Amino acid sequence: IASIMNRVRDLRNKYRNEDNVTDELNCTKISADTTDNSGTVNQIMMTTNNPEDWLCFLLKLEKKGIPQMDVSLLNRLIGRYSQAVTALPAEKHSQDENYARILVRFAELK
């Protein structure tokens, strides 16, 4: 557990220092249509169900506002992050950096 926590901390520091440009480049496979979240979520879950696509969708959803200022957006994000964590088995994705970013951001929002 300590090793995982150190890895998550390192990833969080690494990604906190990078520009959001990489997020835009990585988000080309799945369209994150935030007006119809259930359709996008269903598409992710039925096709790839991988951390990269979930993270792309979640980051685009976060750009709709400031969660700390908008309780409705915060609750929606917590629900979607929870859905992503539930849909992605830890045994399969524990070595994936995108999965770690999802877990860290979920913890921050909660």
Disulfide bonds with the S-S distance in Angstrom:
Cys27-Cys56 2.49
